[in-house]
Amino acid sequence: MTPRLHAAPLWVLPPLLLLGLVFFYPLSLILAQAFAPGTGGVTGWEHFAHILGTPLFQHALLHTVQIALSATCACLLLGTVLALLMSFVPFPGVGLFSRLIETYIALPTFLLTLAFTFLYGSAGMLNGALVAALRLDAPPLDFLYSMGGVLLAEVTAFTPFVLRPLLASFSQFERAQIEVASSLGARPWHIVRRVILPAALPALLAGGSLCLLLTVNEFGIVLFIGAKGVVTLPMLVYELAIQEGDYVSACSIALVNIVISMALYLFYKAVLGRLGGALAGLV
Amino acid sequence: MHAQGAAAPLPPAGGRGIVFDAVSVAYQHSVVLDDFSLRVEAGEFMALIGPSGSGKSTALRCVAGFTQPRAGRIFIGNSDVTKVPPYQRGIGMVVQNYALFPHMKVEDNVAFGLQAQGAPKERIARRVHECLRLVGMSAYQGRYPRQLSGGQQQRVAIARALAIEPRVLLLDEPLSALDAQIRRAMVEELSSLHQALPELTVLYVTHDQTEALTLADRIAILRGGKLSAVGPSHALYQQPPNRFSAEFLGNANLLPVVCEPASDANAGAVQFAGTRLSTQAHALAPGSAALLCVRPHALEVVDAGCAMANVLHGTVQSEYWHGEQQTLRVECAGAVLRVSAPPHLTLPPVGARISVRFDAALATVVPDDASGSQGRADAAL
């Protein structure tokens, strides 16, 4: 054992170098760019602070937080209701429904947005049906190209990430607790609130924090929908870097995005570790 | 002993009693409870016993409201609760695995039912205190279930069920998850609890005949979804009305006999392997095949020349020592008898010829029905 332990640093060196090259080096470039000196003798810190103070950044941050929190809350609500129905009020085809949801997780989000365009877009099926049925001159529904459309797409895409750990948690729930609670006089809503949801708290927190992490960084849905005036941090990074060539500003904003993501990721790991990730079926 | 018509309608139970009125339950094509009628009087401790799949837990779940009968009615007190949801039935329930709420402390578990019913805080606090004291768990009210032993958790589960002052208490194999030593202690505690709460009607489902005999005022034996026998515990044990009851409750010796005319109206007689034996009075016709039911502890080893009545001769097949007693298996005219003896007695060795006898008052004659009571009218004492 001892010789192998001594030899270990030599063996891990190549993968570490590769990891550093493909992962840490680009990150370090972003970090360096974020604090690069601006024009006219402006220091890196001053430029960084200036970027964070611009209305463009602040609106993007506000939109990002708004969309992430709203979508996460909606995912938690919808996921909880669906998980409760699927676990405790079984209906025909629930197994197939569960498997479809698992498949859904594997789909890229922009495909979902494309489907939404076919369904709810200006020339989509819903608007087409309404125009034909009501003999209208213009499509009546325009919500897809707004923050509402972004939220709808994100809730649809990310609810399965809440649903899956909840289903895992509910599958291990002792049904006798529900029966005893009912015999003691508790009505269904009281049982859900006082007995079932507290037991599912680790799964809820795990699913919710994962959802928050994904919605903060979601780029494909926002880009594909192209909602007017809805700019999030990833979108702003894309616009500044790719469209305007302002890499310094883009890296400053990307750094903020990375810090938020890392904080959420650490929170997610802490939740899994401390509140029973095994129960949620995720670790 | 008398036969009871299975479909006879039963009037509502008074006070806090329970009535099963011709209840049938079926899951898809499998009948789990078949035309089951039973009355549990207010304040009575009734044990439902039977082998696995006999329908005893299903019967209890019908009272709780978790299983909907396909036919028949359930009464609690004077109310027909057949269609009433579980949360409106006013029952306390204790299950095998305790089903305590793991995220709540002991006191919150006990308070749960009253909180769900919107009881005033003062009443909740008082009942929590009373019930925890009743089960000896006052010192543990601030602990979580995971910090308690199995026996302690079951005490908390009982306190939780009693806190709502239920109309009836349903116990579904409550001691099955405990080890033997704690189970014995809990049986004694449940017995004390029943004495402390004489007005409480208890329906107790178990497969353990010792628990049933120790705790219950009356016992109902189920088999294949039907009521096989029902009666006061002592009477059912001493005078089983049918073969299944005799075998299931107390594992009696059953000797194939032929009925003979009795010499007087208060006694009975049978013939076994050419020997006339005196028994309790029975209603079976002379010449009919029957089974003589004698408990192992009703047999005593006697000298070969014993001149008393009801002596059987046989050969010792094997011996078992259980600590509290020892058991002999004796081959006797083609039948095997189990004989219990106190642990200090020196028994004849395996292969030895011995004689055993029994009192006529401890010998019951039951019909020789190979399928037990199935297909017959329910038997009641």
HADDOCK unambig.tbl for C-alpha pairs under 7 A between the chains (distance, minus, plus):
assign (segid A and resid 176 and name CA) (segid B and resid 99 and name CA) 5.78 0.50 0.50
assign (segid A and resid 177 and name CA) (segid B and resid 99 and name CA) 4.88 0.50 0.50
assign (segid A and resid 177 and name CA) (segid B and resid 100 and name CA) 6.76 0.50 0.50
assign (segid A and resid 177 and name CA) (segid B and resid 101 and name CA) 6.81 0.50 0.50
assign (segid A and resid 180 and name CA) (segid B and resid 93 and name CA) 6.12 0.50 0.50
assign (segid A and resid 182 and name CA) (segid B and resid 86 and name CA) 5.89 0.50 0.50
assign (segid A and resid 182 and name CA) (segid B and resid 87 and name CA) 4.88 0.50 0.50
assign (segid A and resid 183 and name CA) (segid B and resid 64 and name CA) 6.68 0.50 0.50
assign (segid A and resid 183 and name CA) (segid B and resid 86 and name CA) 5.31 0.50 0.50
assign (segid A and resid 183 and name CA) (segid B and resid 87 and name CA) 5.12 0.50 0.50
assign (segid A and resid 183 and name CA) (segid B and resid 91 and name CA) 5.84 0.50 0.50
assign (segid A and resid 183 and name CA) (segid B and resid 92 and name CA) 6.23 0.50 0.50
assign (segid A and resid 183 and name CA) (segid B and resid 93 and name CA) 6.53 0.50 0.50
assign (segid A and resid 184 and name CA) (segid B and resid 87 and name CA) 6.33 0.50 0.50
assign (segid A and resid 184 and name CA) (segid B and resid 91 and name CA) 6.64 0.50 0.50
assign (segid A and resid 184 and name CA) (segid B and resid 92 and name CA) 6.12 0.50 0.50
assign (segid A and resid 184 and name CA) (segid B and resid 113 and name CA) 4.61 0.50 0.50
assign (segid A and resid 184 and name CA) (segid B and resid 161 and name CA) 6.99 0.50 0.50
assign (segid A and resid 184 and name CA) (segid B and resid 164 and name CA) 6.99 0.50 0.50
assign (segid A and resid 185 and name CA) (segid B and resid 87 and name CA) 3.95 0.50 0.50
assign (segid A and resid 185 and name CA) (segid B and resid 88 and name CA) 6.14 0.50 0.50
assign (segid A and resid 185 and name CA) (segid B and resid 90 and name CA) 6.91 0.50 0.50
assign (segid A and resid 185 and name CA) (segid B and resid 113 and name CA) 5.88 0.50 0.50
assign (segid A and resid 185 and name CA) (segid B and resid 116 and name CA) 6.04 0.50 0.50
assign (segid A and resid 185 and name CA) (segid B and resid 117 and name CA) 5.93 0.50 0.50
assign (segid A and resid 186 and name CA) (segid B and resid 87 and name CA) 5.73 0.50 0.50
assign (segid A and resid 186 and name CA) (segid B and resid 113 and name CA) 6.70 0.50 0.50
assign (segid A and resid 186 and name CA) (segid B and resid 116 and name CA) 4.91 0.50 0.50
assign (segid A and resid 186 and name CA) (segid B and resid 117 and name CA) 6.80 0.50 0.50
assign (segid A and resid 187 and name CA) (segid B and resid 87 and name CA) 6.21 0.50 0.50
assign (segid A and resid 195 and name CA) (segid B and resid 101 and name CA) 6.79 0.50 0.50
